[in-house]
Amino acid sequence: MTNPQIDYAAMAAQWRAERETTLKASRTELLAQLRALGISEVTAEYEGYGDSGNVEDVTVQPAEVQLPEALATEVGDFGWSLAYHHHPGFENNEGGYGTLTWDIALDSIILDHADRYVECSHSYDEGL
């Protein structure tokens, strides 16, 4: 019986490329919808820990523009996916959080992300 070798690096690269393609398509679609509503900026706050997480809040500028609920969900999903693409696994253990700020006019995104971690300093002395 033969055991085929799996090229994990190649698989990871392929998955990354597929995610990039999906993100680009989502971004293009959302950008057109947001511009059509007269939105100049989108902010999405996300939080992840304990193997789960979600987008906590999506806001837009100008504030008087009402973002339809379905579109707000799509924007939140895009924000989560983009954060995950750049910081895979951030929802694990102590997790991470951040803010995505999207300048719609310039189509420029700032991702301000922080990872939490536990630090431990240990020493063991015997026979002192």
Salt bridges, closest charged atoms under 4 A:
GLU20 OE2 - ARG16 NE 3.70
GLU20 OE2 - HIS85 NE2 3.52
GLU47 OE2 - ARG116 NH2 2.55
ASP107 OD1 - ARG27 NE 2.91
ASP115 OD1 - HIS113 NE2 2.77
